[in-house]
Amino acid sequence: MPATTANGIRHFYRLDGNENKPAVMLVHSLGCDHSLWDRQSADLLPHFRVLRYDVRGHGATDAPAGDYTIALLASDALALADQLDIGRFAFCGLSMGGMIGQWLGANAPNRLTGLVLANTSAVFPAPELMEARRKTALASGMRPFMEAALQRGFLAESLAADYPFVASMRNVLLATDPVGYAGCCAALRDLDQVELLERIAVPTLVIGGDRDVSTPWAGHGEMLAARIPGAKSLVLPAAHLSNLECPEAFSAAAMEFFSH
């Protein structure tokens, strides 16, 4: 199991591909882990060196107690890249991963060659809901979130079909450390990066889902696309985890964008 210490904690990561290829970092959403990107990693590998990792509080990465911030999670990403001697890289993040990407695009644009922000937002519209989720995780663990998380993550048709990726994400969510999940809930609760968007000086593609109830295109994805200078946009027929429900289209869009 590849792991390294970066920014003061132990990070689990996967780094695949040839060293002479340009690097791309894939960062997952709340309650997931690096396996969210299995399909995209395989699709990108012929052309990129692919770095995936478990965000602080998730998977096999350490889960320190306390509230996290998006700035802290972004500093983790930079520290991990530094530890692995990756200077510049393309970045693709979904939901929480996209929030990390916004921070990097505004505060460390010299490190990024391109930025894909998928199913994400610059501000959490109802912080009291994320605060309630934080408290529930600490009091009762992960099981109370399972059904609602799946209903937000996937279309009803996907749940009815019981696709393998639905079961995989269910298992990952249930295995997430409640302390780490709560720490990341605090980061989303306090999210307000609207003022950062105009400072993002990196070519950006914003991807949304037309039936995403967690970060609807209206008011979230469309705001990113409008405020980030020169941003391109793509809306897929999907719920929140659009890269799982539309894997071919998502991979093709990321590949084409990063290759220019």
C-alpha positions as CSV (number, residue, x, y, z in Angstrom):
1,M,0.0,0.0,0.0
2,P,1.8,3.2,-1.1
3,A,1.7,5.8,1.6
4,T,3.8,8.9,2.5
5,T,3.8,11.6,5.1
6,A,2.8,15.0,3.7
7,N,1.6,18.1,5.6
8,G,2.0,16.2,8.9
9,I,-0.2,13.2,8.2
10,R,0.0,9.9,6.4
11,H,-1.5,9.9,3.0
12,F,-2.5,6.8,1.0
13,Y,-2.1,7.3,-2.8
14,R,-1.9,5.6,-6.1
15,L,0.5,6.9,-8.7
16,D,0.3,5.1,-12.0
17,G,1.8,5.5,-15.5
18,N,5.0,6.5,-17.1
19,E,7.2,9.2,-15.6
20,N,7.7,10.9,-18.9
21,K,4.0,11.6,-19.3
22,P,2.3,14.8,-17.9
23,A,0.7,14.3,-14.5
24,V,-2.9,14.6,-13.6
25,M,-4.3,14.6,-10.0
26,L,-7.8,13.2,-9.4
27,V,-9.5,14.2,-6.2
28,H,-12.7,12.6,-4.9
29,S,-15.8,13.8,-3.2
30,L,-17.0,13.7,0.5
31,G,-17.6,10.1,1.7
32,C,-15.7,8.5,-1.2
33,D,-12.1,7.6,-1.8
34,H,-9.6,7.3,-4.6
35,S,-11.5,4.4,-6.2
36,L,-14.1,6.9,-7.4
37,W,-11.7,7.5,-10.3
38,D,-11.0,3.9,-11.3
39,R,-12.5,4.3,-14.7
40,Q,-11.0,7.7,-15.4
41,S,-7.6,6.6,-14.3
42,A,-7.7,3.7,-16.8
43,D,-8.9,6.0,-19.6
44,L,-6.2,8.6,-18.9
45,L,-3.3,6.3,-18.3
46,P,-2.2,6.0,-22.0
47,H,-1.6,9.7,-22.1
48,F,-1.0,10.8,-18.5
49,R,0.7,9.8,-15.2
50,V,-2.2,9.6,-12.9
51,L,-2.1,10.5,-9.2
52,R,-5.1,9.5,-7.0
53,Y,-5.2,9.7,-3.2
54,D,-7.5,9.5,-0.3
55,V,-8.3,13.0,1.0
56,R,-7.6,13.7,4.7
57,G,-10.2,11.8,6.8
58,H,-11.0,9.3,4.1
59,G,-10.0,5.8,3.0
60,A,-6.5,4.8,4.3
61,T,-5.3,8.4,4.9
62,D,-5.1,9.7,8.5
63,A,-8.2,11.2,10.0
64,P,-7.1,13.7,12.7
65,A,-9.9,14.9,15.0
66,G,-11.2,18.5,14.6
67,D,-12.6,20.8,11.9
68,Y,-10.8,20.9,8.5
69,T,-10.8,23.7,5.9
70,I,-10.7,23.6,2.1
71,A,-7.4,25.5,2.4
72,L,-6.0,22.7,4.6
73,L,-7.1,20.1,2.2
74,A,-5.6,22.0,-0.7
75,S,-2.3,22.3,1.2
76,D,-2.4,18.5,1.6
77,A,-2.7,18.1,-2.2
78,L,0.3,20.4,-2.8
79,A,2.4,18.7,-0.1
80,L,1.7,15.3,-1.6
81,A,2.7,16.5,-5.0
82,D,5.9,17.9,-3.6
83,Q,6.6,14.7,-1.7
84,L,6.2,12.7,-5.0
85,D,8.3,15.3,-6.9
86,I,5.5,16.4,-9.1
87,G,5.9,20.0,-10.0
88,R,3.0,20.8,-12.3
89,F,-0.1,18.8,-12.9
90,A,-3.5,18.9,-14.4
91,F,-6.2,18.7,-11.7
92,C,-9.7,17.1,-11.8
93,G,-11.9,17.2,-8.7
94,L,-15.5,16.3,-8.1
95,S,-17.6,18.0,-5.4
96,M,-15.3,18.4,-2.5
97,G,-12.4,17.7,-4.8
98,G,-13.6,20.5,-7.0
99,M,-13.7,22.9,-4.0
100,I,-10.0,22.0,-3.4
101,G,-9.4,22.6,-7.1
102,Q,-10.9,26.1,-7.0
103,W,-8.6,27.0,-4.1
104,L,-5.6,25.7,-6.0
105,G,-6.6,27.5,-9.2
106,A,-6.7,30.8,-7.3
107,N,-3.8,30.4,-4.9
108,A,-1.4,28.1,-6.7
109,P,-2.1,28.6,-10.5
110,N,1.6,28.1,-11.3
111,R,1.3,24.5,-10.2
112,L,-1.6,23.6,-12.5
113,T,-1.7,23.0,-16.2
114,G,-5.5,22.7,-16.4
115,L,-8.5,22.4,-14.1
116,V,-11.7,20.3,-14.3
117,L,-14.3,21.2,-11.6
118,A,-17.1,18.6,-11.6
119,N,-20.4,18.7,-9.7
120,T,-19.2,21.3,-7.3
121,S,-19.9,24.7,-5.9
122,A,-18.1,27.8,-4.5
123,V,-20.4,28.1,-1.6
124,F,-22.4,25.7,0.5
125,P,-26.0,27.1,0.5
126,A,-27.2,25.6,3.7
127,P,-24.3,25.3,6.3
128,E,-26.7,24.2,9.0
129,L,-27.3,21.0,7.1
130,M,-23.6,20.2,6.9
131,E,-23.2,21.0,10.6
132,A,-26.0,18.6,11.4
133,R,-24.3,16.0,9.3
134,R,-21.0,16.6,11.1
135,K,-22.7,16.1,14.5
136,T,-24.5,13.0,13.4
137,A,-21.3,11.4,12.1
138,L,-19.6,11.9,15.4
139,A,-22.6,10.7,17.4
140,S,-23.8,7.8,15.3
141,G,-21.3,6.8,12.6
142,M,-21.8,6.6,8.9
143,R,-24.8,4.3,8.5
144,P,-27.4,7.1,9.0
145,F,-26.1,8.8,5.8
146,M,-26.2,5.8,3.5
147,E,-29.6,5.9,1.8
148,A,-29.7,9.7,1.4
149,A,-26.1,9.8,0.1
150,L,-26.9,7.2,-2.6
151,Q,-30.1,9.1,-3.6
152,R,-28.1,12.3,-4.0
153,G,-25.2,10.6,-5.7
154,F,-27.1,8.6,-8.3
155,L,-30.1,8.8,-10.6
156,A,-33.1,6.6,-9.5
157,E,-32.5,4.5,-12.7
158,S,-28.9,3.7,-11.5
159,L,-30.1,2.7,-8.1
160,A,-32.8,0.5,-9.5
161,A,-30.3,-1.2,-11.8
162,D,-28.0,-1.7,-8.9
163,Y,-24.9,-1.1,-10.9
164,P,-21.7,-2.4,-9.4
165,F,-20.5,1.2,-8.8
166,V,-23.5,1.9,-6.6
167,A,-22.5,-1.0,-4.3
168,S,-18.9,0.0,-4.4
169,M,-19.7,3.6,-3.3
170,R,-22.0,2.3,-0.6
171,N,-19.2,0.2,0.9
172,V,-16.7,3.0,0.7
173,L,-19.1,5.4,2.5
174,L,-19.8,2.9,5.3
175,A,-16.1,2.3,5.8
176,T,-15.2,6.1,6.0
177,D,-13.9,7.2,9.4
178,P,-16.7,9.2,11.1
179,V,-14.1,11.6,12.6
180,G,-12.5,12.3,9.3
181,Y,-15.9,12.7,7.6
182,A,-17.0,15.2,10.3
183,G,-13.8,17.1,9.7
184,C,-14.5,17.4,6.0
185,C,-18.2,18.3,6.8
186,A,-16.8,21.3,8.6
187,A,-14.8,22.3,5.6
188,L,-17.9,22.2,3.4
189,R,-20.0,24.0,6.1
190,D,-17.6,26.9,6.0
191,L,-17.1,27.0,2.3
192,D,-17.3,30.4,0.6
193,Q,-15.0,30.8,-2.3
194,V,-17.1,33.0,-4.6
195,E,-14.5,35.8,-4.4
196,L,-11.8,33.4,-5.4
197,L,-13.3,32.5,-8.7
198,E,-12.3,35.6,-10.7
199,R,-8.7,35.0,-9.6
200,I,-8.5,31.5,-11.1
201,A,-5.8,31.9,-13.8
202,V,-5.8,28.3,-15.1
203,P,-7.7,26.9,-18.1
204,T,-10.9,25.5,-16.6
205,L,-13.7,23.1,-17.6
206,V,-16.8,23.0,-15.4
207,I,-18.8,19.8,-15.6
208,G,-22.3,19.4,-14.1
209,G,-25.1,16.9,-13.9
210,D,-28.6,17.9,-15.2
211,R,-30.2,16.1,-12.2
212,D,-27.6,16.8,-9.6
213,V,-29.5,17.8,-6.4
214,S,-26.4,18.3,-4.3
215,T,-24.8,20.9,-6.5
216,P,-27.4,21.8,-9.1
217,W,-26.1,23.4,-12.3
218,A,-28.4,26.4,-11.6
219,G,-26.7,28.6,-9.1
220,H,-23.6,26.3,-8.7
221,G,-22.0,25.0,-11.8
222,E,-23.3,27.9,-13.9
223,M,-21.8,30.4,-11.4
224,L,-18.4,28.8,-11.7
225,A,-18.6,28.8,-15.5
226,A,-19.7,32.4,-15.5
227,R,-17.2,33.8,-13.0
228,I,-14.0,31.9,-13.8
229,P,-12.3,33.7,-16.7
230,G,-12.6,31.8,-19.9
231,A,-14.1,28.7,-18.4
232,K,-15.7,26.1,-20.6
233,S,-18.7,24.0,-19.5
234,L,-20.4,20.7,-20.0
235,V,-23.6,19.4,-18.5
236,L,-24.1,15.6,-18.5
237,P,-27.3,13.5,-18.0
238,A,-26.4,12.5,-14.5
239,A,-26.8,13.1,-10.8
240,H,-24.0,14.1,-8.4
241,L,-21.4,11.4,-9.2
242,S,-21.4,12.2,-13.0
243,N,-18.1,10.5,-13.6
244,L,-19.7,7.1,-12.6
245,E,-23.0,7.5,-14.4
246,C,-21.5,9.0,-17.6
247,P,-17.9,7.5,-17.6
248,E,-17.2,7.6,-21.3
249,A,-18.4,11.2,-21.8
250,F,-16.6,12.4,-18.6
251,S,-13.3,10.8,-19.5
252,A,-13.5,12.0,-23.1
253,A,-14.2,15.6,-22.0
254,A,-11.3,15.6,-19.5
255,M,-9.0,14.0,-22.0
256,E,-9.7,16.5,-24.7
257,F,-9.5,19.4,-22.3
258,F,-6.2,18.4,-20.8
259,S,-4.7,17.6,-24.1
260,H,-5.0,21.1,-25.5
